[in-house]
Amino acid sequence: MLHEIHKVKSFKIAAPFTLEIVFEDSIHKTFNFPPILKGDIYGPLNNVSYFNKVVLDKEVNTILWPNGADFDPSLLYSWGSYIDELTQCAHQWNS
């Protein structure tokens, strides 16, 4: 099975809890994160001021928050294929 490798090149905060991400191939995608901001790792991001502390981790080429929350860039790139499953999983994560 082939696993595509992608890199986050840059991002900007587009709205509360929403990022516009640019990938290595110059594809721009917009992500609205509230459906998955649950549990020990992603729950703290449900505070807009904390969410806005997101940075670009240039070592692994993805977005990163101070508590270590991040996303695999390839998952982000294919977000549309995974968001329903992620949202279902998030309902099971403890807040």
PEDAGI-V983114 format. One record per pair of residues at least 6 apart in sequence whose C-alpha atoms are under 6 Angstrom apart, sorted by the first residue. I is the first residue (numbers start at 1). J is the second residue. If there is no record, write none. Layout:
# PEDAGI-V983114
i=I j=J
i=I j=J
This chain:
# PEDAGI-V983114
i=5 j=74
i=6 j=73
i=6 j=74
i=7 j=23
i=7 j=24
i=7 j=61
i=7 j=73
i=8 j=23
i=8 j=61
i=8 j=62
i=9 j=22
i=9 j=23
i=9 j=24
i=10 j=21
i=10 j=22
i=11 j=20
i=11 j=21
i=11 j=22
i=12 j=19
i=12 j=20
i=13 j=19
i=14 j=20
i=17 j=33
i=18 j=31
i=18 j=32
i=19 j=30
i=19 j=31
i=20 j=29
i=20 j=30
i=21 j=28
i=21 j=29
i=22 j=28
i=35 j=87
i=36 j=87
i=36 j=90
i=37 j=43
i=37 j=46
i=38 j=90
i=38 j=95
i=39 j=93
i=39 j=94
i=39 j=95
i=41 j=69
i=45 j=51
i=54 j=64
i=54 j=65
i=55 j=63
i=55 j=64
i=56 j=62
i=56 j=63
i=57 j=63
i=62 j=73
i=63 j=70
i=64 j=70
